[in-house]
Amino acid sequence: MNLRDISDKVLAEFERGSSREDVFRSLRAEHPGDTVKIAYCIASTPGENTRSRYLKHNALLCLLIAGGISTF
């Protein structure tokens, strides 16, 4: 399993409301050889609170970057 597949499954489980521990247990049971990849993907995926908190910041940065590029 590659990292993209694991990340997609992790995001889908988070959207369903599963905890990080539950997601890790279920994916580890399905793919025991990919335990390190699973742990990496779970650790690098921000939670819903973090995503919503930084949504405005990211939008502002995108606008600033787009504005800076258009001036060249």
C-alpha positions as CSV (number, residue, x, y, z in Angstrom):
1,M,0.0,0.0,0.0
2,N,1.4,3.4,-0.8
3,L,1.2,6.6,1.3
4,R,-1.5,8.2,-0.8
5,D,-3.9,5.2,-0.3
6,I,-3.2,5.2,3.4
7,S,-3.7,9.0,3.7
8,D,-7.0,8.7,1.9
9,K,-8.2,6.0,4.2
10,V,-7.0,8.0,7.3
11,L,-8.9,11.1,6.1
12,A,-12.1,9.1,5.4
13,E,-11.9,7.6,8.9
14,F,-11.3,10.9,10.5
15,E,-14.3,12.4,8.7
16,R,-16.4,9.5,10.1
17,G,-15.4,10.6,13.6
18,S,-12.9,7.8,14.4
19,S,-10.1,8.4,16.8
20,R,-6.5,8.2,15.8
21,E,-6.1,5.0,17.9
22,D,-9.1,3.3,16.3
23,V,-7.8,4.2,12.8
24,F,-4.4,2.9,13.6
25,R,-5.7,-0.4,15.0
26,S,-8.1,-1.0,12.0
27,L,-5.5,-0.2,9.3
28,R,-2.8,-2.2,11.1
29,A,-5.0,-5.2,11.2
30,E,-5.7,-4.9,7.4
31,H,-2.0,-4.2,6.5
32,P,0.4,-5.4,9.2
33,G,3.4,-4.8,7.0
34,D,2.7,-1.1,6.6
35,T,2.6,-0.2,10.3
36,V,5.3,2.5,10.0
37,K,3.6,4.1,7.0
38,I,0.2,4.0,8.8
39,A,1.7,5.7,11.9
40,Y,3.4,8.3,9.7
41,C,0.2,9.2,7.8
42,I,-1.9,9.4,11.0
43,A,0.7,11.6,12.7
44,S,1.0,13.9,9.7
45,T,-2.7,14.3,9.2
46,P,-4.1,17.3,11.2
47,G,-7.3,16.9,13.1
48,E,-10.5,18.7,12.3
49,N,-9.9,21.4,14.9
50,T,-6.5,22.2,13.5
51,R,-7.7,22.2,9.9
52,S,-10.6,24.6,10.7
53,R,-8.4,26.8,12.8
54,Y,-5.8,27.4,10.0
55,L,-8.3,27.5,7.1
56,K,-8.4,31.3,7.2
57,H,-4.7,31.6,7.6
58,N,-4.0,29.4,4.6
59,A,-6.6,31.3,2.4
60,L,-4.9,34.6,3.3
61,L,-1.5,33.2,2.4
62,C,-2.8,31.9,-0.9
63,L,-4.2,35.3,-1.7
64,L,-0.9,37.0,-0.8
65,I,1.1,34.6,-3.0
66,A,-1.3,35.0,-5.9
67,G,-1.2,38.8,-5.5
68,G,2.6,38.7,-5.4
69,I,2.9,36.6,-8.5
70,S,0.5,38.7,-10.5
71,T,2.6,41.8,-9.9
72,F,5.6,40.3,-11.8
